[in-house]
Structures are given as structure tokens and as C-alpha cells.
Amino acid sequence: MKRAAKETWRFATTAIHGGQQPDPSTGAIMPPVYLTSTYVQKSVSRHPLYDYARTIHPTRLALEKNLAAIEGGRYGLAFASGMAAISSVLLGLQSGDHVISGRDIYGGTYRVFQNVFQKFGVRFTFVDTTQAQALRKAVKPSTRLIWIETPSNPLLQITDIRAVCEVARRHKICVAVDNTFATPFLQRPLGLGADFAVHSTTKYLGGHSDVVGGGVALNDVRLYERLKYLQNAVGAIPGPLDSFLVLRGIKTLGARMRQHCANALEVAEYLSRHPKVSRVYYPGLPAHPGHAIASGQMSGGFGGIVSFELNAPVKATLKVLSQFKVFSLAESLGGVESLLCHPVSMTHASIPKSLRIKSGLTDGLIRLSVGIEDAEDLLEDLEGALAAV
Ligand SMILES: *Cc1c(COP(=O)(O)O)cnc(C)c1O
């Protein structure tokens, strides 16, 4: 039986079967991991599907078809990391091109924009993309790309993807959405009008903290051909084993995301009631300023990340970080295990203080990646740690 992605399939079915078919030579239900760099060719005249493993290999092809299927896009491309995916999208620009980027974004994204691409003449304006007015004002004749994260990292700000795409379309600007936090289980940017749905597959798609990877899904054949060309030209590609691990992770994405969302909502509600907590950032809370927009463009939940601030000096907050028994203090997010981090000194250390203050990223902010353990154990862990303040 041949399995192409069927448009009528629901999410979990698509995640498991989308773009997949048994290995034609053995019937293996999972794609092979061929540890080979090159493929023997029958002749020079017929171009084979596989010739050299930077260009494509069977495991990556299976993953790329699956990435397209879960994002509801025509094409998928897999990369060596989220940063490789992001950089490859940016490599499609020319010197002199202008990019409007969200202000609350992953620290590494800010760093590569500012410290790497700027050097090659690409110009950036960082704005609060939750404000359509600020976005419209930032558009220049040379603007070629709008880069957004929603929910954003680490403040969980919600940008209206449809509204951004409308502004972009009027000026013939491409829109890229970093969909790492939401995952296609909750939000499909291409269906809302975006040109690129970008992922760090290291996070929820891989889901088990055992691989680093990236991905892009897209619909436009010209953008796809250009990105595929760049992917091969710069060699920002994942090997067979990494591709296999990401693909295996995606198969349980639906089941995992349901649990991440349910646990995160419980954690967010618990923190909102806690007397020592001064602020909770979670788009699933009705009090969150982006709740209505999130409810409109996401479905099935609001994700597994919750950030919060304590009613305490920064020093006391830093002490709390080491009081947890289930949550581990670590970079990254989106794995089955709960993690916590201090963005200002960890994931977002490369963002200058002035910009951090503008976007509201305080020295006291704690970011939780709520895992899929039993919610009761997570709440007890928080209870114990906060008792130390
Ligand atoms: C982690 C992360 C990235 C970078 O991905 P890597 O796989 O670490 O290169 C990009 N965007 C977001 C939102 C992330 O959380």
C-alpha cells in the first residue's frame, strides 16, 4: 500500500503516515538509515534520485515529505539545526535587502541576524510585531522579509499571523513564521498566509532531547527551489541518523502536544494563584493580551511553555532555579522532560540589555518547558521550589 499524505487526514494520522511509504527494497515500515556518502550510478546519462548524500538521502527525503505533510505545505526541507534552517532562509536575500523582525525572538536568531547577516549588507528593523501599526511603519521599499515568532520566545507574545501576511502581501514581502513553539499540531502558518514555516526540530518535533535539527515547510515552488538550492549549496543538512530521530519523534507529536498543553495550562493556572508569583506569561490564560488572537489562529491548546516572574529580588529568583527536583535547569525546550531556564543568562544572553528592556524581558524571568510527566508531580515540584523564596 502506497501512502501519500491525504488532505483529509487529521493531525495524528498525518504525523504518522504523511509522505511515508514502506522501504521499496525490504518493506521496512521505517525508512532505512543508509550510512553512505555516495551512491553508485548505472551510467552518466541517467540522473539518479540519489547520487551524493549532501544533496539528498532516503531518510532525509522521508522526513522532508513528512514535514511538508504536517505543516499542510507542498514542500519540506530538513536542516542540520534550527539555526541552519533560519540562516538558509536568510541566504535567499541580497545585500541591501531589509528585514523586519519581531523583537521578542530566540536569542540565536537575533545573533545571526545582527552579527552575521548584517555584515553582508542585509538590514534589520526589530519591532513589536504584536502591534500592526509598528509593523506597517517599519516597511521600506527594500523590505523583502518579515520574520515572526508566535508564541514568541520567551515572553509568549502572540502576533496575528493573518494580519502580518496581509500587510506583507500588499508590499510583496515574504513572511517567515518560526513555528517551533506552537508546532503544526497547534498552528499552521502556511494556511494563514505565511511563505515559510520554520522549525527547530530539536524541540517539540524531535521531542526527546536527543537530536539537533531544523526544518522548513513551504508552498511556493520558486521559494522552494531557491531554498533547496541553498540547502545543498551550503550543506546545512542533517545526516541519516538525525533525520531518522526527528521523523520518529514526529510520529508521537500529536499525543505529546496534547499532554504538554494540558500540563502547561495546569502549571500556568497554579502559578497565577501563587502569592509569590507576580506575573505569568501563557497565551492560554484569558488574561493574556494575546489570548483572543491565539484562540483564533491556534487550535487544540496553547503550547507547553510558561514563563513567570516572582515577587522577589533577582537574587532570590536565581536561588529558586536550583531548588527543583523534576524540572532540570537546562537550555532547550520541547522534550518529554520538564526543563527550566533563566533566559537573560542562558538562551537570550546575546540580546543586548536595551532591546531586552524594550521587549519586557526582565532579569527575573523564568521560562518553563513543561514536559509530559504527571501534572501533580510538576505542581508539587513548583510548590517545593517556591517555598524556598
Ligand atoms: C531553539 C530555537 C531555535 C534554534 O534552533 P537550534 O535547533 O537550536 O539551532 C530557533 N527558534 C526557536 C524559537 C528556538 O526555540
The ligand as a Tripos MOL2 file, in Angstrom:
@<TRIPOS>MOLECULE
LIG
   15    15     1     0     0
SMALL
NO_CHARGES

@<TRIPOS>ATOM
      1 C1         15.9440   26.5820   19.7170 C.3       1 LIG1
      2 C2         15.2910   27.5400   18.8310 C.ar      1 LIG1
      3 C3         15.8760   27.8960   17.6090 C.ar      1 LIG1
      4 C4         17.2510   27.3940   17.1970 C.3       1 LIG1
      5 O1         17.2330   26.0400   16.8940 O.3       1 LIG1
      6 P1         18.5250   25.0760   17.0420 P.3       1 LIG1
      7 O2         17.9690   23.7440   16.6770 O.co2     1 LIG1
      8 O3         18.9800   25.1860   18.4650 O.co2     1 LIG1
      9 O4         19.5480   25.5580   16.0800 O.co2     1 LIG1
     10 C5         15.1830   28.7670   16.7970 C.ar      1 LIG1
     11 N1         13.9720   29.2620   17.1500 N.ar      1 LIG1
     12 C6         13.3750   28.9350   18.3220 C.ar      1 LIG1
     13 C7         12.0600   29.5140   18.6600 C.3       1 LIG1
     14 C8         14.0230   28.0760   19.1980 C.ar      1 LIG1
     15 O5         13.4460   27.7810   20.3610 O.3       1 LIG1
@<TRIPOS>BOND
     1     1     2 1
     2     2     3 ar
     3     2    14 ar
     4     3     4 1
     5     3    10 ar
     6     4     5 1
     7     5     6 1
     8     6     7 2
     9     6     8 1
    10     6     9 1
    11    10    11 ar
    12    11    12 ar
    13    12    13 1
    14    12    14 ar
    15    14    15 1
@<TRIPOS>SUBSTRUCTURE
     1 LIG1         1 GROUP 0 **** ****
